[in-house]
Amino acid sequence: MLFGQNDKGILSELSQQEGQIDMSGNDLNNTSRTNWEALESMSDDDINYSDIPPLTDEFFEKAMLRVPAAEAKNLVQLDKDVMAWFQSQGSEYKTLINAVLRRHIESSGNQQLV
């Protein structure tokens, strides 16, 4: 062990001095001190972005979309016009796509879905 029993208080004090939160059980049960009402009432112009670097064209040229492996195996590319039609049917368009595919499988005589 790097720190002895007496060192826990020192570590906690150092963490608090450095702006870190003590993650003891008591602190985990505290509710957020964020003023959500004030935050939600802010417009985009009111937000201070000075500590965020601008996203340049060079950034987007190098950017890569990373999809978690579990989701990547379920990706299907649909033609733009097909996707637009399904989206025009309402907010539940993904459920509709699934239902249409399921109906096609069942009507093809192969009702064996895994």
C-alpha positions as semicolon CSV with decimal commas, in nm:
position;residue;x (nm);y (nm);z (nm)
1;M;0,000;0,000;0,000
2;L;0,140;0,338;-0,097
3;F;-0,044;0,534;0,171
4;G;-0,106;0,447;0,532
5;Q;-0,435;0,485;0,720
6;N;-0,338;0,836;0,840
7;D;-0,269;0,951;0,485
8;K;-0,635;0,929;0,375
9;G;-0,718;1,263;0,535
10;I;-0,421;1,426;0,365
11;L;-0,520;1,283;0,026
12;S;-0,878;1,403;0,067
13;E;-0,757;1,749;0,166
14;L;-0,519;1,764;-0,132
15;S;-0,794;1,654;-0,370
16;Q;-1,028;1,923;-0,242
17;Q;-0,755;2,186;-0,271
18;E;-0,700;2,089;-0,635
19;G;-1,071;2,122;-0,712
20;Q;-1,136;1,749;-0,714
21;I;-1,438;1,599;-0,544
22;D;-1,402;1,356;-0,255
23;M;-1,586;1,048;-0,382
24;S;-1,688;0,912;-0,041
25;G;-2,036;0,767;0,001
26;N;-2,169;1,096;0,137
27;D;-2,063;1,294;-0,168
28;L;-2,210;1,041;-0,410
29;N;-2,554;1,094;-0,256
30;N;-2,547;1,473;-0,299
31;T;-2,771;1,621;-0,562
32;S;-2,638;1,844;-0,835
33;R;-2,582;2,208;-0,747
34;T;-2,635;2,307;-1,110
35;N;-2,901;2,572;-1,160
36;W;-3,082;2,386;-1,439
37;E;-3,348;2,654;-1,480
38;A;-3,087;2,922;-1,546
39;L;-2,893;2,690;-1,776
40;E;-3,199;2,598;-1,982
41;S;-3,301;2,963;-2,017
42;M;-2,965;3,059;-2,172
43;S;-2,942;3,120;-2,543
44;D;-2,647;2,993;-2,746
45;D;-2,510;3,349;-2,752
46;D;-2,498;3,353;-2,370
47;I;-2,269;3,049;-2,350
48;N;-1,898;3,118;-2,295
49;Y;-1,705;2,903;-2,542
50;S;-1,368;3,071;-2,480
51;D;-1,208;2,756;-2,337
52;I;-1,315;2,539;-2,633
53;P;-1,097;2,553;-2,946
54;P;-1,284;2,624;-3,270
55;L;-1,362;2,327;-3,493
56;T;-1,183;2,397;-3,819
57;D;-1,216;2,235;-4,161
58;E;-0,887;2,055;-4,087
59;F;-1,043;1,901;-3,775
60;F;-1,337;1,764;-3,976
61;E;-1,106;1,635;-4,253
62;K;-0,925;1,422;-3,994
63;A;-1,233;1,330;-3,788
64;M;-1,345;0,970;-3,788
65;L;-1,684;0,831;-3,692
66;R;-1,637;0,558;-3,435
67;V;-1,930;0,327;-3,376
68;P;-1,921;0,080;-3,084
69;A;-1,863;-0,275;-3,211
70;A;-2,197;-0,397;-3,077
71;E;-2,379;-0,135;-3,284
72;A;-2,157;-0,154;-3,592
73;K;-2,282;-0,499;-3,686
74;N;-2,636;-0,360;-3,713
75;L;-2,562;-0,070;-3,947
76;V;-2,750;-0,068;-4,276
77;Q;-2,699;0,188;-4,551
78;L;-3,031;0,300;-4,696
79;D;-3,070;0,507;-5,009
80;K;-3,140;0,872;-4,927
81;D;-3,483;0,868;-5,088
82;V;-3,585;0,552;-4,901
83;M;-3,469;0,698;-4,570
84;A;-3,646;1,026;-4,643
85;W;-3,973;0,841;-4,711
86;F;-3,956;0,646;-4,386
87;Q;-3,868;0,962;-4,189
88;S;-4,163;1,142;-4,348
89;Q;-4,391;0,878;-4,193
90;G;-4,328;1,008;-3,843
91;S;-4,094;0,995;-3,547
92;E;-4,131;0,616;-3,512
93;Y;-3,974;0,556;-3,854
94;K;-3,714;0,311;-3,717
95;T;-3,990;0,092;-3,576
96;L;-4,165;0,113;-3,913
97;I;-3,850;0,003;-4,098
98;N;-3,819;-0,295;-3,866
99;A;-4,188;-0,386;-3,914
100;V;-4,160;-0,366;-4,294
101;L;-3,853;-0,591;-4,294
102;R;-4,020;-0,837;-4,056
103;R;-4,335;-0,849;-4,274
104;H;-4,120;-0,914;-4,582
105;I;-3,942;-1,205;-4,411
106;E;-4,271;-1,356;-4,293
107;S;-4,436;-1,318;-4,634
108;S;-4,144;-1,485;-4,810
109;G;-4,234;-1,814;-4,645
110;N;-3,929;-1,815;-4,423
111;Q;-4,080;-1,738;-4,085
112;Q;-3,772;-1,856;-3,900
113;L;-3,636;-1,548;-3,723
114;V;-3,354;-1,589;-3,478
